[in-house]
Amino acid sequence: MILAVDAGNSRIKWGVHDGRAWLAQDAAGHDGLNRTAAALRSFSGIRQAVISNVAGAGVAAALQAMLDEAGIAAHWVRAVPRACGVSNKYGTPAQLGSDRWAALVAAWHRQQGACVVACAGTALTVDALSSRGEFLGGLIVPGLSLMKTALNTNTAGLADMKDGRLCAFPSSTGDAVHSGALQAMAGAVDCLYQELARREAGAPALLLAGGDAATLRPVLSPTCEIVDNLVLEGLVLLAREISS
């Protein structure tokens, strides 16, 4: 069995995979590792953990301590020039975030064709895969909460705004901020989508993941598909290639 761990800026997502299917998946805040460790004790066959960590050294140390106590060997994923059929065209391949790399691997495994991969979390990442499995590049913009917090913090007139809702024609400040942030995120997705469509001379697939995926989905193309835990899927695929 493989333990896949996606340590993001806000949450740590994990799943146990037996080679055929997920046996369990869950998520916790950075302070919830004790609950995660307790849940993992029911899986006595875990011998390997494959981890994407973009949350910093403190979270990495806490994860390593948890795995050491459980006797589970850890492999920390880093982006490389090529893996699982995906080639990494970043100028410095290792600079690409491990979560983005894993999501791209999973997307290629699913689509085997041109694809835009959008992950809506603390940040929104939007990445392009060619029909040949090349990661061409991508965008990083603030996520929904970061955009709203930036306006709330740096604009005095918006300091007391309430949570808003998505509207075609917002008629309150809260609705204007919420709708504006979502439309700005959608614009980033659409920009890269249109660039990839021109390059590939056809309509690429659009996969959406992340904690804010369901919130962002209504302002994206009707063909957009939400995929839960795309990073975890990619981690399992990378673990198989490492072990082979």
GILIN-V972118 format. One line per field, one symbol per residue. ss: DSSP state (@ for helix, = for strand, . for the rest). burial: 1 if it has 16 or more other ideal C-beta (glycine too) atoms within 10 Angstrom, else 0. Layout:
BEGIN
ss->???
burial->???
END
This chain:
BEGIN
ss->.======...=======....========...@@@@@@@@.......======...@@@@@@@@@@@@@@..====.....==..===....@@@..@@@@@@@@@@@@@@...======..=======....=========.@@@@@@@@@@@.@@@..............@@@@@@@@@@@@@@@@@@@@@@@@@@@@....=====...@@@@@.......==...@@@@@@@@@@@@@@.
burial->0111111100111111100000000010010010010001000001011111111000110110011000010100101000110111010010011111111111111110111111111111111111101111011001110111001000000000100100000100011111101100110111011011000100011111111110111011000101101111111111100000
END
